[in-house]
């Protein structure tokens, strides 16, 4: 079975105002490398559409530093639907589609239009052509097949056992000699490497809630190790100062609270701070007046020490 994209050119989707966009990653490829990047993107496209899409992809590469294939992104928010609303020959194939769309939802993804779920560069896959092809493969997947994906590129469906994994994914594999930032950035621009973080390219991101427990343990044990806090006590009366509330960093405030500490966490992005405030992992107070905020830790430390 050969699974390909349609020969019909999709309408170019509109971009919703207010949704964060990934920064320009920089266009540093040589002319020969640029030709390779275009070929790598066009391999997913029927030949009849190459003449139309090559200039479009070139513009993305020049202005965004990557070829995302925006034209192949479905319109609107990719909010995960109930599993029975997805096509598929097995429950696993449908479940993976739910997980992928969850990773790319406006409410969850850091840069939804660039397929970045979290961590600034952690992508579900490299481009929207891969997204569409992966979805097609998952719709055909049976409980005796395994889909193999390499850096977002679906290699195909392989006969396997009912007890075998339904999907095997690898991301960002680089030969040791070339395993550095410069070479990885070049490989990503060429369209041959995807950085999936831990749960973006693995299609299973659950936000900062997934790391609250680990962050709590880290803070508590740091207090015991560095501050001499007894094992039967917490961080009550202590102040935790850190930075970052985006992505998994959003767990810091809640972890400090569970550990009994008061915390001050700096965040440069107002949207991130506000989203954490209204999330289950919320912070108690947000402000931009440093002098006014500096008066608060004493009050919170006293409350924590008193068990309030």
Secondary structure, 3 states (H helix, E strand, C coil): CCCCCCCCCCCCCCCCCCCCCCCCCCCCCCHHHHHHHHHHHHCCCCHHHHHHHHHHHHHHHHHHCCCCCHHHCCCCCCCCCCHHHCCCCCHHHHHHHHHHHHHCCCCCCCEHHHCEEECCCEECCCCHHHHHHHHHHHHHCCCCEEEEEECCEEEEEEECCCCCCCEEEECCCCCHHHCCHHHHHHHHHHCCCCCCCCCCCCCCCCHHHHHHHHHHHHHHHHHHHHCCCCCCCCCCCCEEEEECCCHHHHHHHHHHHHCCCEEEEECCCHHHHHHHHCCCCCCCCCCCCHHHHCCHHHHHHHHHHCCC
